[in-house]
């Protein structure tokens, strides 16, 4: 879906509600949070594998 707000369009009044560059897009925040959680889960799993593997020697 194409964005409905054009920052170069001067027909809209310049109010904080009309300025979208003040905050991150919601989808980006959700993806960033998901990648951080998934990355930490993978790192914890690898740490657990090395921890268990090191005890068997």
N, C-alpha and C positions, 0 to 999 in steps of 0.2 A: 504494500500500500504506500502510495506517495505521501510525503509529508504535506500537511495542509498549511504550514506556516513558513513564510518566506522572510528571512531577516532583511532583505533589501526592499521589501514592500513597505512604503511609507504611509499607506492608507490606514494601518493599524496604529493606535496610540502607543507610545513607548512607555509601557507600564511593566512592572516586574512579572505580572501574570502572562504577558505576551512575549517575554524573553525566555526562550528555552535553553539558551547556552549557559544559564546560571546553575544548572544541575545536570547530572548524568542521566542518560536514558535508562528507563527502568529495566529493559532487557539486558543492557550491559551490566548493570549492577547484579542482576540475578545470575548471569553467566559467570561473572567474576567470582561471586560467592560460591557457585557450584564448582568451579575449577579449583578454588582454594581448598574447599572441603575435600574434593576428590583427590587432589594432589597430596594433602596431608594424610588421607587414608592410605594411599599407595605407599607413601613414605613410611608410615607406621607398620604396614604389612611387611615391607622389605626389612625394616629394622627388626621386626619379630622373627623373620626368617633367619637373619644373620645371628640373632641372639640364640635361637634354638639350635641352629647349626653349629655355633661355637661351643655349646655345652656338650655336644656329642663327641668332641675330640679329646 
